[in-house]
Amino acid sequence: MKSLNISTGIRFGQRGPDIYGLRELAKAEPVEFLAKVEDLIRDGHITLDKIQRWDGLYAALADIQVPVTMEIAGAQRSVMASAFPILTGTTVVKAINDRYLQVETIGQELVTEIEDNKKVTTIAAIHNLDKNIEEVKPTDDYPEISADEESVEIRHKPNGRKLTIHADTIEENDAADIVERTNALAEIASDWVEEQTLKRVTDYDGSKASAADPYVYRPAGTGTTLYTETDNSPGTRAPNGTGIQNNGLVDESDLENARIRLNSMQNNRGKRINTPYSERAILVPDALVGTALKIANSEYVPGVENEVSNWGPRGKWRLPPERIHSSPKLDDLSTSAWYYGAFKRQFRRKWKLRMEIVTLGTDTQAYLDRRIAFQARIAWDVEVGAVDYVWVVQCLSGTTYPADE
C-alpha cells in the first residue's frame, strides 16, 4: 500500500499517521493545528482504528500546547490545550458519531423528528369543523367553518454515558480496548434511544391493564391510554377503539381486520378519514416478521384457488418490504402484539438535546488527581409523544396487553 502525501506534510500508511509529522505540525503551526487535524479526520486519513501507537502519540503531543477556541460564560475565548487531547478528542468524537449512525434501528421510520429545547413541548392539533350542509342555495350565505384546537404535551428525558481512559491504558498501548469502549459508548446510546422509541410507539406503560406513566399520549397534559378496545376511546373519533383483541398475525384476514379498524377512524364531523395506503406500515416483533413477509410476498390467498391476495405483490393494499418494520427489541416487549397504520402521522420524536459528544484530556484536574488521560461523554435528551390517536391500531393475539404478559 502506497503512503499518501498531503499538504500537511504528514505521511500515512498501513501503520497509521506519522507521529513525528503530527508533532512537527503542532510545533510549526499551532494555530492551524486543530483545523488541519479536523480536515485529516474528515477525509478519513486519521481514524480511531488507524491509531496504532497511542503511547507514541501521547509522548509526542502531550507536551505541546496549541490554541483552541472555547465558549466560556457565553463568550468565545481562545485557550491553550495539549495537542494530544485535541487530536484524540476530535478523532473519538468522529468515531462515536459514525458508529452511532451505523447501528441499525427502526425508530426513525416510526416517528416524525422535531427539535425543541423546552422541557415540555405543547403541540396544537387543529381539526377543521365543517357544517353538515350538502348544498348552499343561491340566496343563502356560505356557512363559516371553525376550528377545534386540541393540544398534546411531549415531555423530555435526559440521559448519557461516559468513558474514562487512564494513562496506564495509553502507556501500555491498549489500542483495542480504546476502540472497543468508544464503539460501545455509541452503541449504548443508540440502544437506549431505540428502546425508548419502541416503548412509546407501542405505549408499553400507558396501555397496560394498570396504566401508568410514561404515557405516549398526553392531551392537554393528561396521561391517557392510547390503545384501547373500548368504543369512543381514547376519544369519539375512534368509535370502535384503537385496539383489537384476539387478532394475532396469522394470515391476511388479520391484516384485513386491522385495515377495517383503521378505516373506521373519524374526523370531527363524524366522517371517516382517509389514511393513504402509501403511508401505512406494519410494525411486528421478530417472532412475527417471517409471517408478515410471507403474507406480503404471497400473490395468492393460501388454500383458495386462483384468488389474488389483496396484501400480496399485486394487491391493492400490498406492504412493500420497506414498510414492514421489525426489531428483536420489540420481542422484549411482546412476541405477539403488532401494529398497523400511518406511524409518522401519529408520533413525534422530540429532541431537546441531540447527541452531544464532548471530550477532556490531560489538561484537567482528573489527570492531576487520578492520572485520567482522556474522557469522553455522550449525552442526549429525547422523548416521543403521540399528537393524535386515529392513525395507528394495536392488535393483540389474545386479551393480555404487552406489559402484562
C-alpha positions as CSV (number, residue, x, y, z in Angstrom):
1,M,0.0,0.0,0.0
2,K,1.4,3.4,-1.0
3,S,1.7,6.1,1.5
4,L,-0.3,9.3,0.9
5,N,1.4,12.7,0.9
6,I,-0.9,15.6,1.7
7,S,-0.5,19.3,2.3
8,T,0.2,18.9,6.0
9,G,3.5,17.1,5.2
10,I,2.2,14.1,7.2
11,R,2.6,10.6,5.8
12,F,0.0,7.9,6.1
13,G,0.4,4.2,5.5
14,Q,-0.6,0.8,6.9
15,R,0.6,1.7,10.4
16,G,-1.4,4.9,10.5
17,P,-0.4,8.6,10.7
18,D,3.3,9.5,11.1
19,I,3.6,10.5,14.7
20,Y,6.7,12.6,14.1
21,G,4.9,14.5,11.4
22,L,2.0,15.3,13.7
23,R,4.4,16.6,16.3
24,E,6.1,18.8,13.8
25,L,2.8,20.1,12.6
26,A,1.7,21.0,16.1
27,K,5.0,22.8,16.8
28,A,5.3,24.6,13.5
29,E,1.6,25.5,13.0
30,P,-0.1,25.5,16.4
31,V,-2.8,28.0,15.3
32,E,-3.7,25.9,12.3
33,F,-3.3,22.5,14.0
34,L,-6.9,21.9,15.0
35,A,-8.3,22.9,11.6
36,K,-5.8,20.7,9.8
37,V,-6.5,17.8,12.1
38,E,-10.2,18.1,11.5
39,D,-9.5,18.0,7.8
40,L,-7.5,14.8,8.1
41,I,-10.2,13.2,10.2
42,R,-13.0,14.3,7.9
43,D,-11.1,12.8,4.9
44,G,-10.5,9.5,6.7
45,H,-6.7,9.8,6.9
46,I,-6.9,9.7,10.7
47,T,-9.5,7.3,12.3
48,L,-9.6,5.7,15.7
49,D,-8.7,2.3,14.4
50,K,-5.8,3.7,12.4
51,I,-4.0,4.9,15.6
52,Q,-1.6,2.0,16.2
53,R,0.7,3.7,18.8
54,W,-1.3,5.5,21.5
55,D,1.8,5.6,23.7
56,G,3.9,7.1,21.0
57,L,1.2,9.7,20.1
58,Y,0.9,10.6,23.8
59,A,4.6,11.0,24.2
60,A,4.9,13.1,21.0
61,L,1.9,15.5,21.6
62,A,1.2,15.7,25.3
63,D,3.8,18.5,26.0
64,I,2.8,20.7,23.0
65,Q,0.3,23.5,23.6
66,V,-2.0,24.7,20.8
67,P,-4.7,27.3,20.9
68,V,-8.4,26.3,20.7
69,T,-11.5,28.4,20.8
70,M,-14.0,27.6,23.6
71,E,-17.3,29.2,24.7
72,I,-16.9,30.3,28.3
73,A,-19.8,32.1,30.0
74,G,-21.4,32.8,26.7
75,A,-18.3,34.3,25.2
76,Q,-15.8,32.9,22.7
77,R,-12.3,32.7,24.2
78,S,-9.0,31.3,23.0
79,V,-7.3,28.9,25.5
80,M,-4.2,26.8,25.3
81,A,-4.5,23.0,25.4
82,S,-2.4,19.9,24.9
83,A,-2.2,18.8,21.3
84,F,-2.8,15.2,22.4
85,P,-6.4,15.5,23.6
86,I,-7.1,17.9,20.7
87,L,-6.2,15.2,18.1
88,T,-7.6,12.2,20.0
89,G,-10.7,14.0,21.2
90,T,-11.6,15.1,17.7
91,T,-10.9,11.6,16.4
92,V,-13.1,10.0,19.1
93,V,-16.0,12.4,18.5
94,K,-16.0,11.4,14.8
95,A,-15.7,7.7,15.7
96,I,-18.7,7.9,18.2
97,N,-20.8,9.8,15.7
98,D,-20.0,7.4,12.9
99,R,-20.7,4.3,15.0
100,Y,-23.9,5.7,16.3
101,L,-25.2,6.2,12.7
102,Q,-24.1,2.7,11.7
103,V,-26.2,0.9,14.3
104,E,-29.3,-0.4,12.6
105,T,-32.6,1.0,14.0
106,I,-36.2,1.3,13.0
107,G,-37.3,4.0,15.4
108,Q,-36.7,6.8,12.9
109,E,-39.1,5.1,10.5
110,L,-42.0,5.3,13.0
111,V,-41.8,9.0,14.0
112,T,-41.5,12.5,12.7
113,E,-38.5,14.1,14.2
114,I,-38.8,17.6,15.8
115,E,-36.4,19.7,17.9
116,D,-37.4,21.9,20.8
117,N,-35.3,23.0,23.8
118,K,-38.2,23.2,26.2
119,K,-38.7,20.6,28.8
120,V,-42.4,20.4,28.0
121,T,-43.5,20.9,24.4
122,T,-47.1,21.7,23.6
123,I,-48.3,20.9,20.1
124,A,-51.6,22.2,18.9
125,A,-53.7,19.8,16.8
126,I,-56.3,21.8,14.9
127,H,-59.2,19.9,13.5
128,N,-61.4,21.7,11.0
129,L,-65.1,21.8,11.9
130,D,-67.3,21.8,8.9
131,K,-71.1,22.0,8.8
132,N,-73.2,19.1,7.6
133,I,-74.7,21.2,4.8
134,E,-74.7,19.5,1.4
135,E,-75.9,22.5,-0.7
136,V,-75.8,26.2,-0.4
137,K,-78.8,27.9,-2.0
138,P,-78.1,31.0,-4.2
139,T,-79.9,33.2,-1.6
140,D,-78.1,31.7,1.4
141,D,-74.8,32.8,2.9
142,Y,-72.0,30.4,2.8
143,P,-71.5,28.7,6.2
144,E,-68.5,29.7,8.2
145,I,-66.1,26.9,9.2
146,S,-64.4,26.9,12.5
147,A,-61.6,25.1,14.2
148,D,-61.4,23.0,17.3
149,E,-58.0,23.2,18.8
150,E,-56.7,20.4,20.9
151,S,-53.2,20.3,22.4
152,V,-50.9,17.5,23.4
153,E,-47.7,17.6,25.5
154,I,-44.4,15.9,24.8
155,R,-42.0,15.9,27.7
156,H,-38.3,15.2,27.9
157,K,-36.0,12.5,29.2
158,P,-32.2,13.3,29.6
159,N,-29.7,10.5,29.5
160,G,-26.0,10.0,28.8
161,R,-22.8,7.9,29.4
162,K,-19.1,8.5,29.6
163,L,-15.9,6.6,29.2
164,T,-12.6,7.1,31.1
165,I,-9.2,6.1,29.7
166,H,-6.3,6.1,32.3
167,A,-2.7,6.9,31.4
168,D,-1.8,3.3,32.1
169,T,-4.0,2.2,29.2
170,I,-2.3,4.6,26.8
171,E,1.2,3.8,28.1
172,E,0.5,0.1,27.6
173,N,-0.8,1.0,24.1
174,D,-4.1,-0.9,24.6
175,A,-5.5,0.3,21.3
176,A,-8.1,-2.4,21.0
177,D,-9.6,-1.5,24.4
178,I,-9.9,2.1,23.5
179,V,-11.6,1.4,20.2
180,E,-13.9,-1.2,21.7
181,R,-15.1,1.1,24.5
182,T,-15.5,4.1,22.2
183,N,-17.7,2.0,19.9
184,A,-19.6,0.7,22.9
185,L,-20.4,4.3,24.0
186,A,-22.1,4.9,20.7
187,E,-24.0,1.6,20.6
188,I,-25.3,2.1,24.2
189,A,-26.7,5.5,23.3
190,S,-28.3,4.1,20.2
191,D,-29.8,1.2,22.1
192,W,-31.4,3.5,24.7
193,V,-33.0,5.8,22.2
194,E,-34.3,2.8,20.1
195,E,-35.7,1.0,23.1
196,Q,-37.4,4.2,24.4
197,T,-38.9,4.9,21.0
198,L,-40.3,1.4,20.6
199,K,-41.8,1.6,24.2
200,R,-43.5,4.9,23.4
201,V,-44.8,3.9,19.9
202,T,-46.4,0.8,21.5
203,D,-47.5,2.8,24.6
204,Y,-46.0,0.0,26.6
205,D,-46.7,1.5,30.0
206,G,-49.7,3.7,29.2
207,S,-51.8,1.0,27.5
208,K,-51.4,-1.9,30.0
209,A,-54.2,-3.0,32.3
210,S,-52.9,-0.9,35.2
211,A,-51.9,2.1,33.0
212,A,-49.1,4.3,34.3
213,D,-46.5,6.8,33.3
214,P,-44.9,7.3,31.0
215,Y,-47.8,7.8,28.6
216,V,-47.1,8.5,25.0
217,Y,-50.4,10.3,24.6
218,R,-50.9,13.4,26.8
219,P,-53.9,15.5,25.6
220,A,-53.9,18.8,27.5
221,G,-51.1,17.3,29.6
222,T,-53.1,14.4,30.9
223,G,-51.6,11.0,30.5
224,T,-54.1,8.9,28.5
225,T,-54.2,5.3,27.3
226,L,-53.6,5.3,23.6
227,Y,-54.6,1.7,22.7
228,T,-58.0,0.5,23.9
229,E,-60.8,-1.7,22.7
230,T,-63.4,0.5,24.3
231,D,-65.8,2.3,21.9
232,N,-65.2,6.1,21.6
233,S,-61.9,5.8,23.3
234,P,-59.4,7.4,23.7
235,G,-61.8,9.8,22.0
236,T,-65.0,9.9,20.0
237,R,-63.1,10.0,16.7
238,A,-62.2,6.3,17.4
239,P,-65.8,4.9,17.5
240,N,-64.6,1.3,17.8
241,G,-61.5,2.0,19.8
242,T,-57.8,1.8,18.7
243,G,-57.0,-1.8,19.6
244,I,-58.2,-5.2,18.5
245,Q,-58.0,-8.2,20.8
246,N,-57.8,-11.9,19.6
247,N,-56.2,-10.7,16.3
248,G,-52.8,-12.3,16.3
249,L,-50.9,-12.1,13.0
250,V,-51.6,-15.4,11.2
251,D,-52.8,-14.6,7.8
252,E,-54.2,-11.8,5.6
253,S,-57.5,-11.8,7.4
254,D,-55.8,-10.4,10.5
255,L,-54.4,-7.6,8.4
256,E,-57.8,-7.1,7.0
257,N,-59.2,-6.7,10.5
258,A,-56.6,-4.0,11.3
259,R,-57.4,-2.2,8.0
260,I,-61.1,-2.1,8.7
261,R,-60.5,-0.8,12.2
262,L,-58.1,1.9,10.9
263,N,-60.7,2.9,8.3
264,S,-63.3,3.4,11.0
265,M,-61.5,6.4,12.4
266,Q,-63.3,9.7,12.0
267,N,-62.8,13.4,11.7
268,N,-64.7,16.0,13.8
269,R,-67.8,15.8,11.5
270,G,-68.2,12.1,12.3
271,K,-67.0,11.2,8.8
272,R,-64.4,8.6,8.1
273,I,-60.9,9.8,7.4
274,N,-58.8,8.5,4.5
275,T,-55.4,7.3,5.5
276,P,-53.3,7.0,2.3
277,Y,-52.1,3.4,1.8
278,S,-48.7,4.8,0.7
279,E,-48.2,5.9,4.3
280,R,-49.3,2.8,6.0
281,A,-46.8,0.4,7.5
282,I,-46.8,-2.6,9.8
283,L,-44.7,-3.0,13.0
284,V,-44.0,-6.5,14.2
285,P,-41.7,-8.2,16.6
286,D,-39.0,-10.5,15.2
287,A,-41.2,-13.5,16.1
288,L,-43.7,-12.4,13.5
289,V,-41.6,-10.8,10.8
290,G,-41.5,-14.1,8.9
291,T,-45.3,-14.3,8.9
292,A,-45.6,-10.7,7.8
293,L,-43.1,-11.2,4.9
294,K,-44.8,-14.4,3.8
295,I,-48.2,-12.6,3.6
296,A,-46.7,-9.7,1.8
297,N,-44.9,-11.9,-0.7
298,S,-47.8,-14.3,-1.4
299,E,-49.5,-13.5,-4.7
300,Y,-52.5,-15.7,-3.9
301,V,-54.6,-16.4,-0.9
302,P,-53.3,-19.7,0.6
303,G,-55.9,-22.5,0.3
304,V,-58.0,-20.6,-2.2
305,E,-57.5,-21.4,-5.8
306,N,-56.5,-18.5,-8.1
307,E,-57.6,-15.8,-5.7
308,V,-55.2,-12.9,-5.8
309,S,-54.2,-11.7,-2.3
310,N,-55.0,-8.0,-1.6
311,W,-51.9,-7.9,0.5
312,G,-49.5,-9.6,-1.9
313,P,-47.2,-8.1,-4.6
314,R,-50.2,-7.4,-6.9
315,G,-52.7,-6.5,-4.3
316,K,-54.2,-3.0,-3.7
317,W,-53.1,-3.0,-0.1
318,R,-49.7,-4.5,-0.6
319,L,-47.0,-3.9,2.0
320,P,-43.6,-3.4,0.3
321,P,-40.5,-4.6,2.4
322,E,-39.6,-1.0,3.3
323,R,-42.9,-0.6,5.1
324,I,-42.6,-3.8,7.2
325,H,-40.7,-2.7,10.3
326,S,-39.4,-5.2,12.8
327,S,-36.8,-5.4,15.6
328,P,-35.9,-8.1,18.1
329,K,-36.1,-5.3,20.7
330,L,-39.9,-5.5,20.2
331,D,-39.8,-9.1,21.4
332,D,-38.6,-7.9,24.8
333,L,-42.0,-6.0,25.0
334,S,-44.2,-8.7,23.3
335,T,-43.7,-11.5,20.8
336,S,-47.3,-11.4,19.6
337,A,-48.6,-7.8,19.6
338,W,-48.3,-5.9,16.3
339,Y,-49.3,-2.5,14.9
340,Y,-50.7,-1.1,11.7
341,G,-51.1,2.4,10.5
342,A,-49.5,5.7,9.4
343,F,-46.9,5.9,12.3
344,K,-45.2,9.2,11.2
345,R,-48.6,11.0,11.3
346,Q,-49.2,10.0,14.8
347,F,-45.8,10.1,16.6
348,R,-43.3,12.9,17.1
349,R,-39.8,12.3,18.5
350,K,-38.7,15.5,20.2
351,W,-35.0,16.2,20.7
352,K,-34.4,18.7,23.5
353,L,-30.7,17.8,23.1
354,R,-29.3,16.0,20.1
355,M,-26.4,13.6,20.6
356,E,-23.8,15.8,22.3
357,I,-20.3,14.4,22.4
358,V,-17.5,16.1,24.4
359,T,-14.0,15.1,25.4
360,L,-11.4,16.1,28.0
361,G,-7.7,15.4,28.2
362,T,-4.6,15.7,30.3
363,D,-5.2,19.4,31.0
364,T,-7.8,18.7,33.6
365,Q,-8.0,18.2,37.4
366,A,-8.8,14.5,36.8
367,Y,-5.3,13.9,35.4
368,L,-3.7,15.6,38.3
369,D,-5.8,13.6,40.8
370,R,-6.0,10.1,39.2
371,R,-3.9,10.2,36.0
372,I,-7.0,10.1,33.9
373,A,-5.6,10.9,30.4
374,F,-8.7,11.0,28.5
375,Q,-12.5,11.2,28.9
376,A,-15.4,11.2,26.5
377,R,-19.1,11.8,27.2
378,I,-22.2,11.4,25.1
379,A,-25.5,12.9,26.3
380,W,-29.0,13.2,24.8
381,D,-32.5,14.4,25.8
382,V,-35.3,12.9,23.8
383,E,-38.9,11.9,24.2
384,V,-41.7,10.6,22.0
385,G,-45.3,11.7,22.0
386,A,-48.5,11.0,20.1
387,V,-50.2,14.0,18.6
388,D,-53.4,12.1,17.8
389,Y,-55.0,8.6,18.2
390,V,-56.6,7.9,14.8
391,W,-53.6,6.8,12.7
392,V,-52.4,3.5,14.3
393,V,-54.1,0.5,15.7
394,Q,-52.8,-2.2,18.0
395,C,-53.5,-5.9,17.5
396,L,-53.2,-8.5,20.3
397,S,-53.2,-12.3,19.9
398,G,-55.3,-12.6,23.0
399,T,-56.6,-10.2,25.6
400,T,-53.4,-9.5,27.5
401,Y,-51.5,-6.3,27.0
402,P,-47.8,-6.5,26.3
403,A,-46.7,-5.0,29.7
404,D,-49.0,-7.6,31.5
405,E,-47.7,-10.7,29.6
